């Protein structure tokens, strides 16, 4: 299951995110989303957990939990919406 994690402290790393969720079970991947322009965290990330039951426990246990002084927003990630064509004239 893919999990959205919002309101992350800007100091959170991929490893820190993985560590926070690994107490609920196996974590396949953990990624803090970075701004392409500045290289800084955008304040959210995604955690992929292979076991749906463990993922639900993680969502329940981490939603509202404090991470470095910030209450997290945690829920099941929605599928990425397809992007529209854009503004080019080709």
N, C-alpha and C positions, 0 to 999 in steps of 0.2 A: 504494500500500500504506500502511496506517495502522500506525505504529510507536509502541509504548509506551516511554517513557523514565522510569525510576524512579531514586530516590536523588539527585535533583537538589539542588544547593545552593539554599537559600532565596533567594539573591540572583540566581538565573538569571531572565532575562527572555525573552519570546517571541523577541525579536530575537537574543539570545544563543544560544538553542536553534536557531533557524534557521541562524545563522552556523556553529555547530558541525557541523550536518548537511549544509550546502550544499557542503562540499568533496567529498562523495560524489556529488553530482548536484543535479538540480532539486528544490526543496522547494516544494510548493503551500501548505502552512501549517505553522506551529509554534505550539503553545499550551501554556503552563505553566498548570496547573490551580490556581485560587485558592480559598481558603476563603471562603465567602459571609459568614460572621460576622466574621472578622478582617481579610479582605483580604490575608492573607499566602499565600504559596505553600504548596501541600500537599505539595511535594517530588516531584511527578511531572508528566509532560506527554505530549503526543502530537505526532508529526511525520507529515505526510502527504506521501508522495513518489509522483509519477505513474508512474515507471519501476520495476517490480518488481526488476529486476536491480540497479539503483542502490540500492534500498531494502535488499536483502539484503546488499550490500556495506557499507552504512551500519550495519546491525545487527551484522554481523561486526566491523567496525572500531571501533564505539563501545561495544559491550558490554564492560564492565570498564575502559573508558578513563577517565582522570582528567579531571574537569571541576571546576576551582576546588577541588581537594583532595578530591573525592569520587569513588569508582568508580561509574560508571553501570551500571544494569541496563537492557538494551535488548533488546526482542524484538517480534515481530509482535503487534499489539494484537488481543485477542479481541473478537468482536462484543459490544456492550453487551447485557447480559441484560435481558429485559423485567421491569419492576417489577410486583410484585403489587399487588392492589387497595388496600391500606392499611387503616387502622383506623376509618374513618368508618362511621356507621350511617345510610345513606341509602337 
